[in-house]
Amino acid sequence: MSQNPFKNQNEEGPQVSIIVICWNNKKFLRDCISSIYYQSYSNYEIILTDNASSDDSVEFTQKNYPSVRIIKNRLNLGFAEGNNVAMRLVLKEKKSKYILILNPDTTIEPDFIKKLVNSAERNKTIGAFAPKMLVMNKKNKISSAGGDCIFRWGDNLSRMFYFENNNNHKEQPVFGPSGAGAFYRVEMLEQIGLYDRFLFTYYEDVDLNFRIQKSGWGALYVPDAIMYHYQSGSLNDFNPYKTYLLNRNKYVVILKNYPPSLMRLYWKELVGSFSAFARYCYMNELKIVWLKIILFVFFSVPIILVKRYELRKITLKNNKYVIKRFIEDHERLMSPEQCQKSFNEYIQDLREREGI
């Protein structure tokens, strides 16, 4: 397919910049980009930001989708900085009102962008919007219904992860969107900044969501905007490197963003989670991973403290109450038993998919 069949329509509405991050994801690009091309909303541009792929992802996109703008990064900059390169370009050009971040292992329904734009235009004081995300190969299951959840012990799990899909959802405030499918107001990003490049990959969306809440912009779940996520298309959950990145970044995000009052309130859960992860590493031959995490976080403390100080510029005084409310809401919605059940089902599906 060489061009968007809707692109010649005289579309009224603000421009949306759609950024697709890519690192050796050629196998997903046809489905992902084609689903964008068939949007009923046509005032958009697509930017592929490629992290030095070696699988001909760039050549494939150039040949089949010549209207896609391509940014070729010389190195793998990770999810955070890889997306930042494209977002900085959008902010500099000042043509788009919204930015949509998409994982390459996703597809979107034909009215997806229209639904998000309509919600954003109705809710002009909200800065971020989270769609309903269904599991690609198991569409009766939810991948995320409203983005990220944060728990008192610091873990992040997609909201309603692996719950049964139903239509009993409504627009409501949420903590913030998942980076697999996130709709941001450009005006907000200009004020609070982009993803933290220090995190490289994983938890960069959670970190930005803390800033979204602390700044008072807020986020909204838009259940009518539906997309599908393949889940762990780049690194699966059995990869030790993913275990390393997820857990080191979790501790960095906690130290950077948790208000002191919440650290005091939740210190037992935080310590308990740290101890449980240490036991997990020792029981699963991941001692080196655990040691690398400890060393990384320890030597990063000066950087984290500087970043924490800088957050004071955008933080409202009542942010600790907002974050505490979301933590409590998430724990009412997703009990430890439900989380474990969902995770076990996901791992079983992943094993079957990967042939493990």
Phi and psi in degrees as a GROMACS rama.xvg file:
@    title "Ramachandran Plot"
@    xaxis  label "Phi"
@    yaxis  label "Psi"
@TYPE xy
-99.1935  -21.6947  SER-2
-150.608  157.661  GLN-3
-72.3732  119.994  ASN-4
-65.3681  -15.7391  PRO-5
-98.5701  -4.67089  PHE-6
-65.9147  -22.6004  LYS-7
-87.6071  -2.96149  ASN-8
-68.8415  148.662  GLN-9
-87.1355  80.6458  ASN-10
-80.7258  128.869  GLU-11
-93.4384  136.637  GLU-12
137.89  160.567  GLY-13
-68.8717  151.913  PRO-14
-75.353  142.199  GLN-15
-118.493  129.209  VAL-16
-96.6744  119.256  SER-17
-101.44  119.019  ILE-18
-109.586  122.079  ILE-19
-112.18  117.379  VAL-20
-83.7661  141.348  ILE-21
-139.538  130.954  CYS-22
-143.448  95.6086  TRP-23
56.0639  46.9457  ASN-24
-114.997  28.5062  ASN-25
-52.6299  -37.9299  LYS-26
-63.2966  -19.1769  LYS-27
-100.19  -17.502  PHE-28
-65.533  -37.5924  LEU-29
-59.6585  -49.3613  ARG-30
-65.498  -42.0207  ASP-31
-64.6246  -54.5812  CYS-32
-68.7378  -37.4463  ILE-33
-61.1844  -37.9871  SER-34
-66.5826  -28.7088  SER-35
-71.8255  -42.575  ILE-36
-60.0713  -27.2496  TYR-37
-98.2025  26.862  TYR-38
-74.2581  143.162  GLN-39
-73.5977  -18.2016  SER-40
-98.971  125.478  TYR-41
-112.07  -5.6071  SER-42
-85.0817  75.6984  ASN-43
-148.61  165.053  TYR-44
-128.46  154.253  GLU-45
-114.28  131.457  ILE-46
-122.271  120.398  ILE-47
-96.5769  119.473  LEU-48
-107.469  111.337  THR-49
-103.115  127.008  ASP-50
-92.9342  63.2724  ASN-51
56.532  48.1054  ALA-52
-64.4845  149.242  SER-53
-113.783  10.9341  SER-54
-111.68  23.3364  ASP-55
66.7708  24.7594  ASP-56
-59.5463  -42.4702  SER-57
-66.4443  -47  VAL-58
-62.0896  -40.2412  GLU-59
-61.5862  -44.6382  PHE-60
-67.5637  -42.7196  THR-61
-60.1285  -39.7673  GLN-62
-72.935  -43.2673  LYS-63
-95.6417  -22.364  ASN-64
-137.535  68.9125  TYR-65
-63.4545  -17.7201  PRO-66
-80.3508  -9.51483  SER-67
-76.1143  128.67  VAL-68
-77.0984  135.938  ARG-69
-121.42  129.045  ILE-70
-108.457  120.532  ILE-71
-101.11  104.995  LYS-72
-81.9207  136.85  ASN-73
-70.2453  -25.4958  ARG-74
-127.65  166.107  LEU-75
-76.3272  104.247  ASN-76
-87.2856  -0.118187  LEU-77
80.966  174.733  GLY-78
-65.5537  -41.3974  PHE-79
-65.915  -63.4764  ALA-80
-72.2953  -30.5625  GLU-81
-57.842  -43.8429  GLY-82
-71.9138  -36.0963  ASN-83
-59.4932  -39.3352  ASN-84
-55.7278  -45.175  VAL-85
-71.9714  -41.143  ALA-86
-64.0713  -39.1604  MET-87
-62.0289  -36.9508  ARG-88
-63.1897  -44.13  LEU-89
-63.113  -44.7016  VAL-90
-63.8347  -36.6213  LEU-91
-67.8836  -40.1778  LYS-92
-75.5073  -23.9897  GLU-93
56.8595  37.5363  LYS-94
-104.421  -27.9055  LYS-95
-103.111  143.49  SER-96
-91.9223  -25.5224  LYS-97
-133.835  154.252  TYR-98
-123.352  129.812  ILE-99
-110.79  119.674  LEU-100
-95.2972  127.786  ILE-101
-129.691  135.358  LEU-102
-69.3518  150.662  ASN-103
-68.7964  -23.194  PRO-104
-90.5178  40.0276  ASP-105
-131.211  158.6  THR-106
-134.469  158.919  THR-107
-128.562  147.252  ILE-108
-67.5257  154.884  GLU-109
-56.7085  -31.3759  PRO-110
-97.9981  13.2438  ASP-111
-56.9804  -55.2686  PHE-112
-66.6398  -40.4877  ILE-113
-58.939  -43.2345  LYS-114
-62.1536  -41.9877  LYS-115
-69.3094  -43.206  LEU-116
-62.9674  -44.0208  VAL-117
-59.5852  -43.0605  ASN-118
-65.3192  -42.3512  SER-119
-65.5631  -36.805  ALA-120
-72.0673  -27.2879  GLU-121
-78.3751  -30.7555  ARG-122
-116.287  73.2891  ASN-123
-71.9917  -12.5435  LYS-124
-96.0162  -2.24809  THR-125
-92.7335  139.963  ILE-126
-100.454  -21.9584  GLY-127
-140.925  150.939  ALA-128
-136.343  134.451  PHE-129
-114.892  124.547  ALA-130
-82.6687  176.696  PRO-131
-87.1942  125.996  LYS-132
-115.768  122.279  MET-133
-105.06  155.419  LEU-134
-71.143  128.432  VAL-135
-57.0721  -48.7976  MET-136
-96.7673  11.2172  ASN-137
-155.686  73.0861  LYS-138
-73.3231  -2.37059  LYS-139
-84.811  -0.250772  ASN-140
-114.833  144.772  LYS-141
-88.2612  131.092  ILE-142
-86.2791  -40.3051  SER-143
-162.101  127.449  SER-144
-114.943  76.5513  ALA-145
110.042  22.2535  GLY-146
87.2363  -138.449  GLY-147
-89.246  146.374  ASP-148
-111.461  144.157  CYS-149
-124.073  133.98  ILE-150
-109.155  164.432  PHE-151
-61.1851  -27.4179  ARG-152
-87.6531  6.73944  TRP-153
95.4707  -11.9771  GLY-154
-68.0328  149.378  ASP-155
-115.863  131.314  ASN-156
-138.901  139.452  LEU-157
-56.8159  140.004  SER-158
-62.1882  126.557  ARG-159
61.0998  33.4127  MET-160
-58.4224  123.602  PHE-161
63.1939  21.6782  TYR-162
-71.4678  160.109  PHE-163
-68.249  136.675  GLU-164
-74.413  133.995  ASN-165
-148.935  174.866  ASN-166
-99.3886  10.2896  ASN-167
-86.7545  51.5235  ASN-168
-120.104  151.657  HIS-169
-141.28  160.319  LYS-170
-61.039  133.969  GLU-171
-160.108  156.74  GLN-172
-64.3163  139.945  PRO-173
-136.39  170.359  VAL-174
-63.9827  -44.0948  PHE-175
161.999  160.552  GLY-176
-74.5142  154.43  PRO-177
-75.5993  144.948  SER-178
-64.8538  -14.1997  GLY-179
-68.2996  -23.79  ALA-180
-161.201  92.9263  GLY-181
-129.717  131.834  ALA-182
-112.73  114.146  PHE-183
-116.556  143.682  TYR-184
-81.0721  127.717  ARG-185
-59.5909  -40.1691  VAL-186
-55.927  -39.1125  GLU-187
-66.9452  -46.0538  MET-188
-62.3651  -33.9446  LEU-189
-63.641  -29.2659  GLU-190
-86.9757  -41.5666  GLN-191
-106.672  -6.86007  ILE-192
94.1671  177.343  GLY-193
-103.303  -160.921  LEU-194
-66.2375  149.511  TYR-195
-81.1557  109.9  ASP-196
-61.5974  -23.5021  ARG-197
-60.118  -27.6797  PHE-198
-81.0857  -19.2364  LEU-199
66.2328  -75.3453  PHE-200
-146.639  136.129  THR-201
84.4869  136.041  TYR-202
71.2596  -0.980838  TYR-203
-67.1306  -31.0677  GLU-204
-71.7357  -38.3931  ASP-205
-62.8914  -44.0166  VAL-206
-59.5575  -44.925  ASP-207
-65.9676  -35.3159  LEU-208
-64.8707  -34.7176  ASN-209
-59.2881  -44.2395  PHE-210
-66.1813  -36.9141  ARG-211
-59.6443  -42.7459  ILE-212
-74.8681  -41.3461  GLN-213
-65.5949  -31.1312  LYS-214
-81.6283  -13.9634  SER-215
91.6076  0.0866661  GLY-216
-68.8464  -47.4747  TRP-217
80.5638  167.013  GLY-218
-135.83  153.97  ALA-219
-131.873  136.935  LEU-220
-85.1078  128.401  TYR-221
-117.29  89.5749  VAL-222
-68.8049  -19.6004  PRO-223
-76.3052  -16.4903  ASP-224
-89.3577  108.215  ALA-225
-114.231  134.066  ILE-226
-137.229  171.501  MET-227
-128.953  138.234  TYR-228
-125.016  125.805  HIS-229
-66.5713  -32.244  TYR-230
79.7549  115.013  GLN-231
58.3951  48.022  SER-232
-75.3349  -22.7752  GLY-233
-99.5439  -50.4683  SER-234
-129.28  123.962  LEU-235
-86.1342  170.942  ASN-236
-74.1344  -2.56397  ASP-237
-95.3684  0.937713  PHE-238
-86.1682  121.079  ASN-239
-59.0453  -31.2107  PRO-240
-65.668  -36.7518  TYR-241
-66.3311  -40.7051  LYS-242
-58.461  -42.5537  THR-243
-62.1676  -51.2448  TYR-244
-64.0727  -44.7102  LEU-245
-59.0688  -46.834  LEU-246
-81.0094  -36.1797  ASN-247
-64.7401  -39.6964  ARG-248
-70.8928  -31.2406  ASN-249
-58.7682  -46.5297  LYS-250
-68.5317  -36.8804  TYR-251
-63.071  -44.9262  VAL-252
-65.9375  -38.0759  VAL-253
-61.7448  -51.3007  ILE-254
-64.6319  -31.4266  LEU-255
-78.8265  -36.1084  LYS-256
-115.065  -26.2329  ASN-257
-64.9004  125.324  TYR-258
-61.0977  146.943  PRO-259
-53.0991  -36.9048  PRO-260
-62.8702  -36.6281  SER-261
-75.0076  -33.236  LEU-262
-62.2023  -41.6613  MET-263
-67.4746  -38.896  ARG-264
-70.8325  -36.9395  LEU-265
-109.749  18.0412  TYR-266
-61.9643  -33.6982  TRP-267
-65.7662  -43.4724  LYS-268
-67.0964  -37.8323  GLU-269
-65.2369  -44.9234  LEU-270
-65.896  -41.6054  VAL-271
-61.8543  -40.4351  GLY-272
-66.1058  -41.4345  SER-273
-61.8224  -43.9625  PHE-274
-65.3018  -40.9449  SER-275
-64.3213  -39.1533  ALA-276
-68.1085  -38.2454  PHE-277
-61.0684  -42.7828  ALA-278
-63.3789  -41.3548  ARG-279
-59.4453  -44.775  TYR-280
-63.1825  -41.4154  CYS-281
-69.7586  -30.274  TYR-282
-83.658  -15.1439  MET-283
-121.544  28.2742  ASN-284
56.2276  41.119  GLU-285
-119.567  31.5227  LEU-286
-61.2093  -40.0903  LYS-287
-65.8329  -38.3258  ILE-288
-61.3111  -45.9427  VAL-289
-61.0787  -44.2561  TRP-290
-63.7989  -42.1434  LEU-291
-62.2642  -38.0957  LYS-292
-63.9269  -47.1304  ILE-293
-59.965  -45.7499  ILE-294
-65.7507  -41.9219  LEU-295
-61.4404  -49.1382  PHE-296
-64.8861  -42.0017  VAL-297
-59.8177  -48.8667  PHE-298
-76.6631  -9.70395  PHE-299
-93.7621  -4.89831  SER-300
-54.7151  -44.8786  VAL-301
-59.7099  -40.1821  PRO-302
-65.5483  -42.8423  ILE-303
-61.8779  -41.0999  ILE-304
-64.0894  -39.0949  LEU-305
-63.791  -45.367  VAL-306
-62.8619  -39.2046  LYS-307
-63.5647  -40.0581  ARG-308
-64.7877  -40.3628  TYR-309
-64.5842  -27.1729  GLU-310
-65.5639  -19.4581  LEU-311
-61.2127  -23.0066  ARG-312
-68.1657  -27.8685  LYS-313
-113.521  -2.25415  ILE-314
-87.1516  126.759  THR-315
-79.8027  155.905  LEU-316
-64.306  -30.3496  LYS-317
-95.3373  15.4287  ASN-318
-61.4859  -32.8095  ASN-319
-63.8689  -32.487  LYS-320
-73.3331  -36.7076  TYR-321
-63.8711  -47.3908  VAL-322
-65.4136  -41.1076  ILE-323
-61.9168  -38.6219  LYS-324
-63.5711  -42.475  ARG-325
-66.5722  -39.8646  PHE-326
-58.5045  -46.7668  ILE-327
-65.8661  -39.9177  GLU-328
-62.0014  -43.5079  ASP-329
-63.4461  -39.7921  HIS-330
-73.4565  -26.3078  GLU-331
-71.7591  -38.4516  ARG-332
-73.9132  -38.3373  LEU-333
-128.178  91.3752  MET-334
-68.3978  160.398  SER-335
-54.9486  -37.5349  PRO-336
-65.4335  -42.9693  GLU-337
-65.7974  -41.6994  GLN-338
-60.5038  -44.8662  CYS-339
-65.7071  -41.0741  GLN-340
-62.1858  -45.7226  LYS-341
-62.8057  -44.9845  SER-342
-64.714  -42.0225  PHE-343
-61.637  -41.5462  ASN-344
-66.3999  -40.0817  GLU-345
-62.8843  -45.4053  TYR-346
-63.0767  -38.992  ILE-347
-63.3288  -43.1664  GLN-348
-63.7178  -38.9461  ASP-349
-66.6318  -40.1342  LEU-350
-62.3349  -42.4175  ARG-351
-65.3861  -40.5836  GLU-352
-65.8035  -40.951  ARG-353
-87.0115  -5.93274  GLU-354
69.8555  35.8979  GLY-355
